[in-house]
Amino acid sequence: MIERSHITGLILAGGRGSRMGGIDKGLQPLNGVPMALHTLHRLAPQTGAQLINANRNLDTYAAFGVPVVSDDTGGGEAGTEVRFDGPLAGLLAGLARCETAWLVMSPCDTPFLPVDLVARLAQAVDAAQAEIAMPVTIRDDGRRQPQPTFCLVPASARGSLCDYLDRGGRKVETWMASHRLVEVPFDDAAAFANINTLDELRAHEAR
């Protein structure tokens, strides 16, 4: 049985926020609170430790009270260009700092993620004797929708991920497919919705 104390939660806030005009998406306020902090408050009770992956505004994220880790591509270093290498680069940065046996990640713009996300992923890993667990939802048109950026992975997968990135790989699902993967069905697809634009953010506030 994977205990909560054995799992680190990683908030991915290291992207370039292209669909928000290049602004730092995780720091955009939802009802007066940064989205990344909403997400952290949702994930923290489910995990034993927490990390935030960010590549800019590091001091602001550090004020949330958890360690901040940057991609190993120049992120956060004065005078260097941040490459924004995607969620797997953020995951690798988290695994490099992780002090627990497991890590679960979530994008910073998902403030409504399920409160039982981590417990259900951990139970599925145990039951299936898997290495990685990934949520799957069903779209309105009935098609299956993987949610790879919410996966639970072992800290021991760091070497495999590093090799995959060194070969030029960038897709989360492709990397996960090289491990024993269990898919975990979740009914509430809206809980995994990303807030990608300022219009979507304002719409959520209006509700």
RATA-V785125 format. One record per pair of residues at least 24 apart in sequence whose ideal C-beta (glycine too) atoms are under 6 Angstrom apart, sorted by sequence separation. I is the first residue (numbers start at 0). J is the second residue. If there is no record, write none. Layout:
# RATA-V785125
i=I j=J
i=I j=J
This chain:
# RATA-V785125
i=68 j=92
i=147 j=171
i=10 j=35
i=68 j=93
i=147 j=172
i=36 j=63
i=54 j=81
i=10 j=38
i=68 j=96
i=10 j=39
i=120 j=151
i=23 j=55
i=23 j=56
i=8 j=42
i=52 j=89
i=8 j=46
i=12 j=51
i=13 j=52
i=6 j=46
i=13 j=53
i=52 j=92
i=6 j=47
i=7 j=48
i=8 j=49
i=9 j=50
i=10 j=51
i=11 j=52
i=12 j=53
i=13 j=54
i=52 j=93
i=106 j=148
i=4 j=47
i=50 j=93
i=3 j=47
i=105 j=149
i=131 j=175
i=146 j=191
i=50 j=96
i=131 j=178
i=135 j=182
i=103 j=151
i=130 j=178
i=130 j=179
i=131 j=180
i=132 j=181
i=133 j=182
i=134 j=183
i=135 j=184
i=136 j=185
i=102 j=152
i=129 j=179
i=48 j=99
i=132 j=183
i=134 j=185
i=101 j=153
i=129 j=181
i=136 j=188
i=100 j=154
i=127 j=181
i=136 j=191
i=13 j=70
i=97 j=154
i=123 j=181
i=94 j=154
i=123 j=183
i=86 j=148
i=42 j=105
i=94 j=157
i=120 j=183
i=119 j=183
i=38 j=105
i=15 j=83
i=38 j=107
i=91 j=160
i=38 j=109
i=41 j=112
i=35 j=107
i=38 j=110
i=45 j=117
i=34 j=107
i=37 j=110
i=34 j=108
i=11 j=86
i=13 j=89
i=34 j=110
i=113 j=190
i=11 j=89
i=112 j=190
i=111 j=190
i=29 j=110
i=25 j=107
i=9 j=93
i=24 j=108
i=85 j=169
i=87 j=171
i=109 j=193
i=86 j=171
i=108 j=193
i=108 j=194
i=7 j=97
i=7 j=99
i=6 j=99
i=9 j=102
i=11 j=104
i=5 j=99
i=5 j=100
i=6 j=101
i=7 j=102
i=8 j=103
i=9 j=104
i=11 j=106
i=12 j=107
i=5 j=101
i=11 j=107
i=6 j=103
i=10 j=107
i=1 j=101
i=1 j=121
i=27 j=200
i=30 j=204
i=18 j=195
i=18 j=196
i=19 j=197
